[in-house]
Amino acid sequence: MALQSMTGFARAEGTSGRYRWAWELRSVNGKGLDIRMRLPQGMEGFETEIRRLLGQYLTRGNIQVGLSVSVSENRMEAALNRDALDAVLRLRDELGMDLVDPAPLRLDALLSIRGLVDFREAQDDEKALSARDADILSGLEQAVRALCDMRMTEGDALCRVLSDHVANIEELALKVEADPSRQPEEIARKLETQLAALLEASPSLDRDRLHAEAALLATKADLREEIDRLKAHVTAARDLLAMGGPIGRKLDFLAQEFNRESNTICSKSNAVAVTAAGIELKVVIDQFREQVQNLE
């Protein structure tokens, strides 16, 4: 399954009868799936389908959905005010008895009477509106798929970047593991030198007690567990990247574990080279975690 970034943009537009519509979808990072919509008045009914469709394709991200609809062809119709016409005709009949030669009512005279005829935009019938809505929703699915395609393209790029970071983490872990300061002979030599200096400065110190304390310190300073855990986390990260899908939260958890081990390595380090590798490890892990925040 491919990885998806949480950032992307898509636009789909088309026509249906005399209507022109356009969808715009924008996606950025988010802890969950947060959908915000901007719909034309009277089209709020699309909200349920928008949430269903986005939930079908996406699991995380702040999504902004915008729809614009315009009329490419205006059609006008005349609406006759029947009550007003009846009132005019009654008035004509009443006045006709008082007029010697009443003139017949002409159409232009009727049209000039305010409120008698109202010219307004023609309304589409139910069938035309249903067809328009179906075309608009079909366009929404096109836009959602285009958004997913863009998020997957960026996800592929992120996968390569994250894989490089994981390789660097592994390389630095192996560098710490192979450092000469971690060899038992080197650890023993350092401890022997330090014990000799202490005994020379204070001959009254208990030699056996000092050796026991030194052995305890050597055990606490050993980095074997931290290195083994780093290797295990590297394997887990590679498995997740190969599996794909919505793995952002899992990789974020691994980033925290990577950071924990690197902190411990730095605190236990007894050599400049190991400390330098631990600091570099922290830098790479920070870069890894920053990129993970963009992943679904």
C-alpha positions in Angstrom: 0.0 0.0 0.0 1.4 3.4 -1.0 2.3 6.1 1.5 0.4 9.4 1.5 1.6 12.8 2.4 -1.0 14.9 4.2 -0.4 17.9 1.9 -2.0 18.3 -1.5 -4.3 20.3 -3.8 -6.8 19.3 -6.4 -9.4 21.0 -8.6 -12.2 19.6 -10.7 -14.6 21.6 -12.9 -17.3 21.0 -15.4 -20.7 21.9 -16.7 -24.2 20.5 -16.3 -26.9 22.0 -18.5 -26.6 25.8 -18.0 -24.6 25.5 -14.8 -20.8 25.6 -14.4 -19.3 24.2 -11.2 -15.8 23.8 -9.7 -14.4 21.9 -6.7 -11.2 22.9 -4.9 -9.7 20.6 -2.2 -6.7 21.6 0.0 -5.0 19.3 2.4 -2.5 20.0 5.2 -1.1 18.2 8.2 -3.6 17.2 11.0 -3.8 14.9 13.9 -7.1 13.4 12.6 -9.4 13.9 9.6 -10.8 17.5 10.0 -13.0 18.6 7.1 -14.1 22.2 6.6 -16.5 23.1 3.8 -17.5 26.3 1.9 -20.6 25.6 -0.1 -23.0 27.8 -2.0 -26.3 28.7 -0.4 -28.8 26.0 -0.9 -26.3 23.2 -1.4 -25.6 22.4 2.2 -27.1 19.0 1.5 -23.8 17.9 -0.1 -22.1 17.9 3.3 -23.0 14.3 4.2 -21.7 13.0 0.8 -18.5 15.1 1.1 -17.7 13.6 4.5 -18.5 10.1 3.4 -16.3 10.3 0.3 -13.3 11.9 2.0 -13.6 9.4 4.9 -13.5 6.6 2.3 -10.2 7.8 0.8 -8.4 9.6 3.6 -7.7 9.0 7.3 -5.7 12.1 8.4 -5.3 15.7 7.4 -7.0 19.1 7.6 -9.1 19.3 4.5 -10.7 22.4 3.1 -13.4 21.8 0.5 -14.7 24.6 -1.7 -17.5 24.5 -4.3 -18.5 27.3 -6.6 -21.5 27.1 -8.9 -22.5 29.7 -11.6 -25.1 30.0 -14.3 -23.7 30.3 -17.8 -27.1 31.1 -19.4 -29.8 33.2 -17.8 -33.4 32.5 -18.7 -36.1 34.9 -17.9 -39.8 34.2 -17.4 -42.8 36.4 -16.9 -44.9 35.8 -13.9 -48.5 37.3 -14.0 -50.0 38.6 -10.9 -53.5 37.3 -11.3 -55.0 39.3 -8.4 -53.6 42.5 -9.8 -55.0 41.7 -13.3 -58.4 40.9 -11.9 -58.4 44.3 -10.0 -57.5 46.1 -13.3 -60.3 44.4 -15.2 -62.8 45.2 -12.5 -61.7 48.8 -12.6 -62.1 48.9 -16.4 -65.6 47.6 -16.1 -66.5 50.1 -13.5 -65.1 53.0 -15.4 -66.5 51.8 -18.8 -70.0 52.7 -17.8 -69.0 56.4 -17.3 -66.9 56.6 -20.6 -68.6 57.5 -23.9 -66.2 55.4 -26.0 -63.9 53.3 -23.7 -60.7 52.2 -25.4 -59.8 48.5 -25.3 -56.9 47.5 -23.0 -53.7 47.1 -24.9 -50.9 44.7 -23.9 -48.3 47.6 -23.7 -50.7 49.4 -21.3 -51.0 46.3 -19.2 -47.3 45.8 -19.1 -46.7 49.3 -17.9 -48.9 48.7 -14.8 -46.5 48.3 -11.9 -46.7 44.9 -10.2 -49.0 43.3 -12.8 -46.2 41.4 -14.5 -42.9 40.3 -12.8 -39.9 39.3 -14.9 -37.7 36.9 -13.1 -35.0 34.2 -13.7 -36.6 30.9 -14.8 -36.3 28.0 -12.3 -35.2 24.6 -13.5 -37.5 21.6 -12.9 -36.7 18.8 -10.4 -35.2 16.6 -13.1 -32.7 19.2 -14.3 -31.6 20.0 -10.7 -31.2 16.3 -9.9 -29.0 15.9 -13.0 -26.9 19.0 -12.0 -26.4 17.7 -8.5 -25.4 14.2 -9.8 -22.8 15.8 -12.1 -21.4 18.0 -9.3 -21.0 15.0 -6.9 -19.3 13.0 -9.7 -16.9 15.9 -10.0 -16.3 15.8 -6.3 -15.1 12.2 -6.6 -12.8 13.2 -9.4 -11.3 15.9 -7.1 -10.9 13.6 -4.2 -9.1 11.0 -6.4 -6.8 13.7 -7.8 -6.0 14.9 -4.2 -5.1 11.3 -3.3 -2.9 11.0 -6.3 -1.0 14.1 -5.3 -0.7 13.0 -1.7 0.6 9.6 -2.9 3.2 11.3 -5.2 4.5 13.3 -2.2 4.2 10.2 -0.1 6.6 8.4 -2.4 9.1 11.3 -2.1 8.7 11.2 1.7 9.3 7.5 1.7 12.7 7.9 0.0 13.7 10.7 2.4 12.6 8.7 5.5 14.5 5.6 4.2 17.6 7.7 3.9 17.2 9.0 7.5 16.7 5.4 8.7 19.9 4.3 6.9 21.8 7.2 8.6 20.5 6.2 12.0 21.6 2.6 11.4 25.0 3.7 10.2 25.5 5.9 13.3 24.4 3.1 15.6 26.9 0.8 14.0 29.5 3.5 14.4 28.9 3.7 18.1 28.9 0.0 18.4 32.3 -0.3 16.6 34.0 2.6 18.5 37.2 1.3 20.2 36.1 2.9 23.5 33.4 0.2 23.8 35.9 -2.8 23.7 36.2 -4.6 27.0 40.0 -4.2 26.9 39.7 -0.5 26.5 37.1 -0.2 29.2 39.3 -2.2 31.6 42.4 -0.2 30.7 40.6 3.1 31.5 39.2 1.8 34.8 42.6 0.5 35.8 44.2 3.8 35.1 41.5 5.6 37.1 41.8 3.2 40.0 45.5 3.5 40.1 45.2 7.3 40.2 42.7 7.1 43.1 44.8 4.7 45.1 47.9 6.7 44.6 46.1 9.8 45.8 44.5 8.0 48.8 46.3 4.8 49.7 43.9 4.2 52.6 41.0 3.5 50.2 39.6 0.0 50.2 41.0 -1.6 47.0 38.3 -4.3 46.8 35.5 -1.8 47.3 36.9 0.4 44.6 37.1 -2.5 42.1 33.4 -3.4 42.9 32.3 0.2 42.3 34.3 0.4 39.1 32.7 -2.8 37.8 29.2 -1.4 38.7 30.0 1.8 36.8 31.2 -0.1 33.8 28.0 -2.1 33.7 25.9 1.1 33.9 27.9 2.7 31.2 27.5 -0.2 28.7 25.7 0.8 25.5 24.8 -2.7 24.4 21.1 -2.4 25.2 20.7 1.0 23.6 22.4 -0.2 20.4 20.3 -3.3 20.2 17.1 -1.3 20.6 18.2 1.2 17.9 18.8 -1.7 15.6 15.3 -3.1 16.4 13.7 0.3 15.8 15.5 0.6 12.5 14.1 -2.8 11.4 10.6 -1.8 12.6 10.8 1.5 10.7 11.8 -0.2 7.5 9.0 -2.8 7.8 6.5 0.1 8.2 7.8 2.0 5.2 7.6 -1.2 3.1 4.0 -1.9 4.4 2.8 1.6 3.5 -0.7 2.9 4.3 -1.5 5.3 7.2 1.6 4.7 9.3 2.4 8.3 10.3 1.5 7.8 14.0 3.5 4.6 14.3 6.6 6.2 12.8 6.1 9.2 15.1 6.2 6.7 18.1 9.4 5.1 16.7 10.9 8.6 16.3 10.3 9.1 20.1 12.0 5.8 20.8 14.9 6.7 18.6 15.3 9.9 20.5 15.2 8.2 23.8 18.0 5.8 22.9 20.2 8.6 21.5 19.8 10.6 24.7 20.9 7.6 26.8 23.9 7.0 24.5 25.0 10.6 25.0 24.5 10.5 28.7 26.5 7.2 29.1 29.2 8.1 26.6 32.8 7.9 27.9 34.5 8.9 24.6 34.5 12.0 22.5 33.8 10.0 19.3 30.7 8.3 20.8 29.4 11.6 22.1 29.8 13.1 18.6 28.0 10.2 17.0 25.2 10.5 19.6 24.8 14.2 18.9 24.7 13.5 15.1 22.2 10.8 15.8 19.9 13.2 17.5 20.1 15.6 14.6 19.1 12.9 12.1 16.3 11.7 14.4 14.9 15.2 14.6 15.0 15.4 10.8 13.3 12.0 10.6 10.5 13.1 13.0 10.0 16.4 11.3 9.3 14.6 8.0 7.1 12.0 9.7 4.7 14.8 10.7 3.8 15.2 7.0 2.8 11.6 6.6 -0.7 10.2 6.9 
